[in-house]
Amino acid sequence: MPRLLKSGRVGLMGGTFNPVHLGHLRAAEEIAEKLKLDQVFFMPSARPPHKAPTPIAAYRHRLEMLRLAVSDRPGFSASDLESQRSYPSYTLNTVRAFREKIPARARLFFLVGLDSFMTIPCWHQYMGLFNLAAFVVFARAGLAETFEDLGGMLQKHVDPKIKWSPGLETFAAPKLKPIHFQPGGRLEISSSDLRNRLLAGASVRYLVPEPVRIYIETHGLYRTANAAAESL
């Protein structure tokens, strides 16, 4: 795992990153800039509990693509923490383990897309997450979910007293860390669309970082329906 600051504001973006693309990176860049994050760690899920195993590229490929994607951006790093943990990759366990590895005084922000966050009531022991880190929920173009949907879900499944603070741009409730909402990351790119393009033999140039595109082509990822289903 890359070296951590002694203190500061640390972002953690988890996901399958199957593959990582410019939409992920642009969202992280906007959030880091707005919230003045000192570091952002991208953590690919080793074995996501809610994903079918066959369409997901091997963990080693997804981790290496992340490393390539952020290699030229100081403060951005790929984390291999999940490779050291037992399966499945429950978010609560991962964030708790990450929290233990950073300084106690560091402020942790967990970055997650709106579409994924809307499914949080299905996550393993999800309420425990709200005491570990401040959430940063970001929207992207093409999503069906809205800011209003987010507020309704939080009041129903997290805390009926939760309220939006326009000045702080956060949802807040007693005893919960703030939940930021970031309407950025507007690039309409999705990993599923990229996989479909690659399966059809189409180009993904200018949709992923160039080193990632070269890596995908070199290793023949996503070119057949079963090419991604390699063992770890």
Backbone bond lengths (Angstrom), bond angles and torsions (degrees), N, CA, C in turn:
res aa  C-N    CA-C-N  psi(-1)  N-CA   C-N-CA  omega(-1)  CA-C   N-CA-C  phi
1 M - - - 1.457 - - 1.525 109.23 -
2 P 1.355 118.89 136.27 1.457 120.65 -178.29 1.521 112.43 -60.30
3 R 1.322 114.79 160.05 1.459 121.09 -177.96 1.522 110.48 -64.81
4 L 1.325 116.22 136.66 1.454 122.22 179.52 1.516 110.43 -100.39
5 L 1.317 115.27 150.73 1.451 120.54 173.34 1.521 109.83 -66.34
6 K 1.319 116.79 156.15 1.458 120.36 177.35 1.525 111.32 -65.50
7 S 1.320 115.81 -32.38 1.458 120.99 176.00 1.513 106.84 -155.07
8 G 1.317 117.25 -172.68 1.450 118.79 177.79 1.514 112.16 122.72
9 R 1.323 114.49 -162.74 1.457 122.49 -176.14 1.518 107.82 -114.38
10 V 1.317 115.92 116.43 1.462 122.22 -171.56 1.522 110.17 -116.81
11 G 1.314 116.51 128.76 1.454 121.92 175.91 1.511 110.58 -102.11
12 L 1.318 115.99 144.68 1.466 122.44 176.35 1.519 108.12 -130.45
13 M 1.318 116.72 118.43 1.462 121.21 177.08 1.520 108.41 -112.81
14 G 1.301 115.99 114.36 1.453 120.49 177.59 1.516 110.78 -101.99
15 G 1.316 115.89 163.05 1.459 120.70 178.51 1.507 110.70 162.25
16 T 1.317 115.72 176.77 1.465 118.59 176.81 1.525 110.97 -79.19
17 F 1.344 117.37 -32.43 1.470 121.79 -178.99 1.528 109.47 49.28
18 N 1.305 114.85 63.81 1.460 122.18 -168.30 1.538 112.45 -123.50
19 P 1.344 118.51 62.86 1.461 128.58 5.03 1.532 111.60 -101.30
20 V 1.343 115.73 171.26 1.455 120.63 172.52 1.533 108.36 -64.60
21 H 1.328 116.50 146.77 1.479 119.92 -179.63 1.521 109.90 -143.28
22 L 1.312 115.46 177.62 1.463 120.90 -175.24 1.526 112.24 -65.91
23 G 1.320 118.31 -25.26 1.455 120.65 176.06 1.519 111.63 -63.57
24 H 1.338 117.08 -43.56 1.465 120.78 175.96 1.532 110.52 -59.00
25 L 1.320 115.38 -47.84 1.455 120.81 -173.81 1.521 111.99 -69.08
26 R 1.334 116.04 -38.85 1.463 118.74 -179.68 1.523 110.71 -68.16
27 A 1.328 117.22 -39.75 1.464 120.29 177.15 1.522 110.31 -60.46
28 A 1.328 117.10 -45.46 1.466 120.89 179.76 1.523 111.06 -63.84
29 E 1.317 116.68 -38.44 1.462 120.43 179.66 1.529 111.11 -63.62
30 E 1.334 116.66 -45.17 1.458 120.24 -179.72 1.525 111.48 -64.91
31 I 1.322 116.18 -40.32 1.471 120.29 -179.67 1.527 110.23 -68.00
32 A 1.330 116.80 -44.27 1.464 120.22 179.84 1.522 111.07 -60.14
33 E 1.316 115.53 -39.14 1.457 120.06 -179.99 1.521 111.85 -69.14
34 K 1.318 116.19 -45.37 1.460 120.25 -176.47 1.519 112.33 -69.77
35 L 1.328 117.99 -42.43 1.461 122.20 -176.44 1.526 113.10 -94.82
36 K 1.335 115.15 3.69 1.460 120.81 177.29 1.540 111.90 55.65
37 L 1.313 114.52 51.35 1.461 119.98 178.58 1.525 109.81 -78.32
38 D 1.316 115.80 136.37 1.460 120.55 179.20 1.523 112.01 -80.30
39 Q 1.311 115.84 -34.64 1.456 121.24 179.71 1.527 109.34 -143.57
40 V 1.327 115.26 148.55 1.466 121.39 171.73 1.521 107.92 -130.36
41 F 1.330 115.55 127.04 1.459 122.00 177.47 1.531 109.16 -108.18
42 F 1.318 116.38 130.45 1.457 122.98 176.60 1.522 107.23 -101.19
43 M 1.323 116.15 122.53 1.456 120.56 -173.87 1.532 110.82 -121.41
44 P 1.331 117.98 105.45 1.458 119.73 177.65 1.526 111.08 -73.53
45 S 1.321 116.78 139.47 1.463 121.07 177.46 1.523 109.21 -69.67
46 A 1.319 115.78 129.98 1.465 119.16 179.14 1.523 110.54 -70.05
47 R 1.320 116.53 -43.01 1.462 121.06 177.51 1.523 108.46 -150.46
48 P 1.328 116.84 88.37 1.464 120.65 -176.06 1.521 111.61 -60.42
49 P 1.346 118.22 131.20 1.466 120.50 -176.82 1.516 114.17 -71.30
50 H 1.339 118.00 -20.01 1.460 120.36 -175.56 1.528 112.91 -108.49
51 K 1.324 117.60 13.57 1.455 121.00 -178.28 1.523 109.91 -115.85
52 A 1.349 115.34 143.55 1.458 119.25 172.96 1.529 108.30 -68.13
53 P 1.345 118.92 139.19 1.457 120.24 -172.80 1.516 114.79 -71.21
54 T 1.324 119.50 -31.10 1.460 119.68 -169.14 1.516 115.74 -69.34
55 P 1.343 122.50 -34.94 1.459 118.24 -177.91 1.520 114.17 -84.99
56 I 1.308 119.26 4.75 1.453 121.43 -174.39 1.526 110.03 -99.68
57 A 1.333 115.69 125.93 1.464 120.04 178.62 1.521 110.02 -62.72
58 A 1.302 115.97 153.68 1.463 120.93 179.68 1.524 109.94 -54.17
59 Y 1.323 114.33 144.78 1.468 120.91 -178.12 1.528 111.41 -53.04
60 R 1.329 118.16 -43.07 1.459 121.13 -176.77 1.521 111.25 -61.22
61 H 1.334 117.44 -34.10 1.463 120.56 178.06 1.526 110.96 -70.97
62 R 1.329 116.05 -44.67 1.468 118.95 -177.94 1.522 111.10 -66.19
63 L 1.334 116.96 -36.98 1.460 120.57 177.26 1.522 110.73 -66.08
64 E 1.313 117.21 -44.49 1.459 120.11 -178.76 1.528 111.20 -66.69
65 M 1.340 118.13 -37.40 1.468 120.12 176.70 1.523 110.75 -62.89
66 L 1.339 117.19 -38.42 1.464 120.25 176.42 1.524 110.86 -64.20
67 R 1.316 116.75 -43.61 1.462 119.54 179.28 1.524 111.03 -59.61
68 L 1.310 116.22 -42.26 1.454 120.28 178.15 1.530 111.24 -65.51
69 A 1.329 116.11 -39.90 1.460 121.43 -175.36 1.521 112.83 -64.36
70 V 1.343 117.24 -33.97 1.473 120.24 -174.37 1.521 112.72 -108.51
71 S 1.327 117.83 7.36 1.464 121.15 -173.06 1.522 112.86 -62.70
72 D 1.336 117.88 -26.65 1.466 120.10 -177.34 1.526 112.96 -101.46
73 R 1.341 116.89 11.62 1.465 119.73 -177.93 1.535 108.74 -117.80
74 P 1.339 117.82 103.78 1.467 119.81 177.70 1.518 111.36 -57.66
75 G 1.326 116.26 136.41 1.462 120.79 179.62 1.512 113.89 93.73
76 F 1.334 118.05 -14.74 1.460 121.96 176.32 1.528 108.17 -103.69
77 S 1.334 116.34 134.71 1.463 121.06 -178.84 1.517 110.42 -144.14
78 A 1.326 115.90 155.31 1.459 121.63 172.24 1.526 108.01 -97.61
79 S 1.320 116.30 136.77 1.464 121.65 -179.26 1.527 110.23 -109.56
80 D 1.339 115.34 134.16 1.471 120.56 177.88 1.522 111.28 -102.08
81 L 1.334 117.18 22.13 1.462 120.93 -175.38 1.521 112.41 -55.42
82 E 1.337 117.52 -39.03 1.464 119.07 -175.84 1.521 112.82 -69.18
83 S 1.316 117.28 -18.35 1.465 118.63 177.24 1.526 110.98 -69.99
84 Q 1.327 116.03 -16.53 1.465 120.91 -178.26 1.528 112.38 -96.92
85 R 1.324 117.06 2.26 1.453 120.12 -172.60 1.524 111.34 -114.57
86 S 1.339 115.85 159.74 1.455 120.61 177.80 1.520 109.69 -76.23
87 Y 1.305 115.87 162.45 1.452 121.75 -177.03 1.516 110.90 -98.60
88 P 1.329 118.82 161.12 1.467 127.85 -6.46 1.520 112.19 -75.99
89 S 1.336 115.98 173.00 1.463 121.60 -173.74 1.531 110.90 -87.00
90 Y 1.306 116.77 73.98 1.455 119.49 176.94 1.535 109.52 -70.07
91 T 1.328 115.83 133.17 1.460 120.81 -176.46 1.519 111.95 -59.43
92 L 1.320 117.25 -40.50 1.457 120.57 -179.23 1.515 111.12 -57.78
93 N 1.322 117.32 -46.97 1.462 121.05 -178.85 1.530 111.40 -65.52
94 T 1.336 115.96 -39.10 1.455 120.09 -178.83 1.520 111.37 -66.97
95 V 1.329 116.82 -47.15 1.468 120.11 -179.14 1.523 110.44 -65.57
96 R 1.320 117.03 -38.09 1.465 120.35 178.46 1.524 110.10 -63.31
97 A 1.326 117.26 -43.21 1.467 120.65 179.49 1.526 110.97 -65.81
98 F 1.322 116.73 -39.29 1.457 120.44 178.68 1.525 110.78 -66.21
99 R 1.328 115.72 -41.67 1.458 121.01 179.44 1.537 110.71 -59.11
100 E 1.310 116.28 -36.09 1.465 120.66 -179.78 1.526 112.76 -70.20
101 K 1.334 116.51 -20.15 1.462 120.47 -177.30 1.523 113.26 -92.83
102 I 1.318 117.69 -9.98 1.453 119.61 179.85 1.524 109.77 -105.22
103 P 1.327 118.21 158.42 1.461 120.52 -178.55 1.526 112.01 -57.35
104 A 1.310 115.96 146.02 1.463 120.99 -177.40 1.519 111.81 -59.67
105 R 1.338 116.90 -30.77 1.460 119.93 -177.66 1.528 113.14 -83.83
106 A 1.314 117.61 -10.68 1.464 120.45 179.79 1.521 110.32 -69.12
107 R 1.312 116.68 142.57 1.461 122.02 176.17 1.520 108.80 -94.98
108 L 1.318 115.98 126.32 1.462 121.23 -175.55 1.519 110.78 -104.63
109 F 1.335 115.24 130.93 1.459 122.92 177.45 1.529 107.95 -120.13
110 F 1.323 116.15 126.02 1.462 120.78 -179.93 1.527 108.48 -100.90
111 L 1.323 116.78 115.87 1.454 123.11 -175.67 1.522 109.75 -92.39
112 V 1.328 116.64 128.92 1.458 120.37 -177.47 1.522 109.85 -150.05
113 G 1.323 116.70 142.13 1.452 121.54 178.10 1.518 112.26 -69.70
114 L 1.323 115.85 149.25 1.462 120.90 -177.89 1.519 111.75 -58.06
115 D 1.326 117.86 -42.83 1.459 120.35 -178.22 1.518 111.27 -62.11
116 S 1.324 117.10 -39.80 1.469 120.28 177.61 1.521 111.08 -71.17
117 F 1.331 117.06 -42.51 1.458 120.53 -177.15 1.528 111.64 -63.70
118 M 1.307 117.40 -30.09 1.464 120.32 179.75 1.521 112.01 -64.95
119 T 1.319 117.59 -16.88 1.470 120.97 178.80 1.530 111.60 -95.55
120 I 1.321 117.90 7.68 1.464 120.21 -173.36 1.531 113.64 -58.46
121 P 1.342 121.07 -29.25 1.463 118.08 176.77 1.530 113.66 -59.90
122 C 1.336 116.92 -17.34 1.465 120.56 178.32 1.529 112.04 -92.05
123 W 1.326 117.82 -5.36 1.456 120.45 -177.68 1.525 110.44 -76.59
124 H 1.308 115.51 152.65 1.458 122.76 -179.59 1.531 110.61 -63.41
125 Q 1.338 116.86 118.18 1.472 123.36 176.86 1.530 111.40 45.19
126 Y 1.325 115.06 51.16 1.465 121.06 -170.54 1.522 114.16 -63.51
127 M 1.328 118.60 -28.19 1.462 119.43 -177.23 1.529 112.16 -63.29
128 G 1.317 117.04 -27.00 1.452 119.51 178.66 1.515 113.45 -63.85
129 L 1.332 117.00 -23.22 1.459 120.66 -178.50 1.522 112.51 -67.31
130 F 1.332 116.73 -30.61 1.462 119.98 -173.60 1.520 112.70 -72.61
131 N 1.334 117.70 -8.90 1.456 120.95 175.31 1.527 112.37 -103.47
132 L 1.321 116.73 -6.24 1.459 120.91 -177.74 1.520 112.83 -94.84
133 A 1.335 116.34 -34.93 1.461 119.92 -173.80 1.516 110.08 -153.30
134 A 1.315 115.07 154.79 1.460 120.23 169.33 1.525 107.30 -78.66
135 F 1.319 117.45 131.82 1.456 120.81 177.26 1.523 110.31 -83.02
136 V 1.316 115.65 145.71 1.462 122.23 168.60 1.516 106.01 -124.53
137 V 1.320 116.48 105.85 1.465 122.24 -177.43 1.521 108.24 -96.86
138 F 1.325 116.83 122.12 1.463 119.73 -177.63 1.520 110.78 -117.29
139 A 1.318 114.16 141.44 1.464 120.87 178.78 1.524 109.40 -97.11
140 R 1.308 116.16 159.75 1.456 120.73 173.44 1.512 109.03 -139.68
141 A 1.318 115.74 162.13 1.462 120.59 -178.02 1.523 110.70 -61.69
142 G 1.325 115.22 145.17 1.453 120.47 175.60 1.508 115.48 89.31
143 L 1.340 118.28 0.20 1.456 120.89 180.00 1.520 111.25 -80.32
144 A 1.326 115.80 143.36 1.465 120.02 175.11 1.526 110.71 -80.24
145 E 1.333 116.96 -29.14 1.455 121.56 -178.05 1.528 110.69 -70.77
146 T 1.321 116.75 147.93 1.454 121.88 -177.21 1.531 110.35 -125.36
147 F 1.313 115.36 171.13 1.462 121.94 175.44 1.526 110.07 -59.56
148 E 1.318 116.73 -39.87 1.473 120.35 178.72 1.523 111.08 -64.87
149 D 1.318 117.65 -39.38 1.462 120.80 176.13 1.529 110.79 -61.06
150 L 1.314 115.65 -39.51 1.459 120.70 179.57 1.524 110.97 -62.41
151 G 1.333 116.46 -48.22 1.459 119.81 179.74 1.510 112.58 -60.64
152 G 1.336 116.75 -42.00 1.458 120.64 179.13 1.506 112.48 -64.37
153 M 1.350 116.60 -41.07 1.460 120.18 179.29 1.526 111.23 -64.31
154 L 1.327 116.52 -41.64 1.465 120.14 -178.94 1.529 111.29 -64.09
155 Q 1.315 117.16 -41.61 1.462 120.21 179.81 1.522 111.63 -68.39
156 K 1.318 117.48 -32.63 1.457 121.08 -178.32 1.524 112.60 -80.61
157 H 1.334 117.06 -40.98 1.462 120.20 -169.62 1.528 114.58 -111.57
158 V 1.328 118.30 -11.26 1.464 119.72 -177.46 1.516 111.33 -115.23
159 D 1.339 117.27 -57.85 1.469 120.13 -179.49 1.526 108.21 -161.74
160 P 1.331 118.22 119.75 1.464 120.21 -179.36 1.530 113.23 -63.25
161 K 1.342 117.06 -16.99 1.455 120.82 -179.21 1.528 113.03 -91.95
162 I 1.312 116.91 0.18 1.455 119.46 -176.49 1.522 109.99 -66.47
163 K 1.336 115.92 138.73 1.456 120.59 -177.32 1.525 110.03 -137.13
164 W 1.325 114.35 152.77 1.458 121.34 177.80 1.514 109.98 -86.51
165 S 1.328 116.13 132.10 1.459 122.32 176.35 1.520 108.61 -108.80
166 P 1.349 118.71 102.12 1.469 120.21 -176.59 1.526 113.50 -58.54
167 G 1.337 116.63 -38.89 1.454 119.01 -178.27 1.512 113.22 -63.49
168 L 1.319 116.74 -39.86 1.466 121.87 -179.40 1.522 112.69 -91.71
169 E 1.334 115.89 -12.91 1.468 122.46 -177.20 1.523 111.08 56.82
170 T 1.329 114.68 45.36 1.457 120.51 178.79 1.519 110.26 -139.50
171 F 1.319 115.32 155.71 1.458 122.02 165.17 1.528 105.86 -91.41
172 A 1.327 116.25 137.42 1.460 119.20 -176.86 1.523 110.46 -140.93
173 A 1.320 114.74 149.16 1.463 122.85 175.37 1.522 107.43 -153.27
174 P 1.335 117.93 155.03 1.460 120.09 178.11 1.525 111.39 -56.94
175 K 1.327 115.94 138.54 1.459 123.90 175.15 1.532 114.48 71.87
176 L 1.328 116.78 6.97 1.459 119.79 176.47 1.522 109.57 -117.59
177 K 1.322 116.11 143.37 1.457 119.35 172.84 1.529 108.55 -70.43
178 P 1.334 117.47 152.38 1.476 119.58 -175.29 1.525 112.79 -63.27
179 I 1.316 114.97 151.42 1.463 122.47 176.90 1.519 107.05 -116.26
180 H 1.326 115.80 104.26 1.456 121.35 -178.70 1.532 109.79 -79.62
181 F 1.323 115.19 148.66 1.468 119.24 173.22 1.516 108.26 -121.14
182 Q 1.333 115.89 126.51 1.458 122.40 -177.30 1.526 109.06 -120.93
183 P 1.351 117.02 107.10 1.466 119.09 -179.44 1.520 112.18 -81.83
184 G 1.331 116.30 36.20 1.457 120.41 -178.90 1.516 110.95 -101.33
185 G 1.316 115.98 -155.42 1.460 120.39 -178.43 1.513 110.97 59.38
186 R 1.316 116.87 51.18 1.457 120.88 -170.17 1.523 114.73 -82.14
187 L 1.305 118.54 -0.92 1.455 120.40 178.59 1.523 109.63 -67.64
188 E 1.300 116.22 122.83 1.465 120.60 -177.22 1.528 109.71 -86.30
189 I 1.318 114.05 76.65 1.462 122.20 179.33 1.513 107.48 -129.58
190 S 1.313 117.49 137.56 1.461 120.74 176.66 1.526 109.06 -133.61
191 S 1.325 115.40 148.93 1.460 120.14 178.46 1.522 111.70 -62.95
192 S 1.328 116.48 -36.32 1.472 118.95 -179.76 1.527 111.02 -64.78
193 D 1.343 117.13 -38.90 1.459 119.84 177.08 1.527 110.74 -65.44
194 L 1.319 116.27 -39.27 1.462 119.54 178.57 1.529 111.03 -63.38
195 R 1.334 116.57 -42.78 1.465 119.28 178.98 1.529 110.63 -63.01
196 N 1.314 116.32 -39.67 1.472 119.47 178.07 1.522 111.34 -64.43
197 R 1.319 116.78 -40.32 1.462 120.38 177.89 1.529 110.94 -61.97
198 L 1.321 115.33 -45.95 1.458 119.75 -178.36 1.519 111.42 -66.06
199 L 1.323 116.76 -39.04 1.459 120.80 178.21 1.524 111.15 -62.45
200 A 1.348 115.33 -33.34 1.466 120.59 179.82 1.525 112.46 -85.34
201 G 1.346 116.26 -0.85 1.455 119.67 179.97 1.513 114.04 81.70
202 A 1.341 117.64 15.16 1.463 122.26 -179.12 1.523 110.83 -88.22
203 S 1.313 116.04 165.37 1.460 121.97 -177.75 1.523 111.60 -83.82
204 V 1.347 115.27 146.03 1.468 120.87 171.66 1.526 110.16 -116.77
205 R 1.299 116.20 17.67 1.458 120.82 177.65 1.531 109.92 -58.64
206 Y 1.329 116.57 137.39 1.470 124.81 -179.03 1.532 113.51 72.60
207 L 1.332 117.13 5.53 1.465 121.14 173.75 1.521 110.91 -108.17
208 V 1.324 115.39 -24.21 1.468 122.08 175.53 1.521 107.22 -126.69
209 P 1.347 118.38 158.64 1.463 119.06 174.21 1.523 110.35 -56.82
210 E 1.307 116.74 144.91 1.463 120.28 -175.24 1.529 112.89 -57.65
211 P 1.333 120.96 -41.11 1.471 119.05 176.76 1.525 112.70 -61.32
212 V 1.338 117.27 -31.56 1.464 121.02 177.40 1.523 109.97 -69.81
213 R 1.325 116.73 -42.74 1.475 119.75 178.19 1.526 110.50 -59.54
214 I 1.318 116.47 -44.39 1.469 120.52 -179.98 1.528 110.25 -63.63
215 Y 1.330 117.02 -40.88 1.468 121.04 179.54 1.527 110.40 -62.81
216 I 1.320 117.08 -44.43 1.469 120.90 179.34 1.518 110.57 -59.64
217 E 1.326 116.34 -44.45 1.463 119.84 -179.03 1.525 111.04 -68.62
218 T 1.317 116.50 -41.23 1.470 120.31 -178.44 1.528 111.71 -61.95
219 H 1.330 116.58 -38.06 1.468 121.06 -176.59 1.524 112.84 -98.45
220 G 1.319 117.02 2.72 1.461 120.31 176.94 1.513 114.35 62.26
221 L 1.338 117.41 32.74 1.461 120.52 -177.28 1.526 111.27 -73.90
222 Y 1.319 114.92 141.51 1.469 123.68 172.54 1.534 113.70 67.41
223 R 1.312 117.91 11.46 1.461 119.54 -177.57 1.519 113.17 -83.38
224 T 1.328 116.76 -20.30 1.457 120.85 173.11 1.526 107.98 -130.54
225 A 1.308 116.16 163.87 1.464 119.89 -175.85 1.527 111.87 -60.31
226 N 1.333 118.02 -28.22 1.448 120.88 -175.65 1.538 113.05 -109.52
227 A 1.359 117.09 3.49 1.465 118.78 -175.40 1.507 112.26 -65.51
228 A 1.334 117.04 -26.56 1.464 119.14 -175.96 1.517 112.46 -83.65
229 A 1.301 116.83 -14.29 1.480 119.52 -171.12 1.518 111.76 -87.56
230 E 1.325 115.70 53.35 1.459 119.85 177.00 1.519 109.14 -85.30
231 S 1.314 115.97 156.96 1.470 119.51 175.23 1.507 109.51 -75.25
232 L 1.337 116.71 160.96 1.454 121.16 179.74 1.527 110.24 -65.12
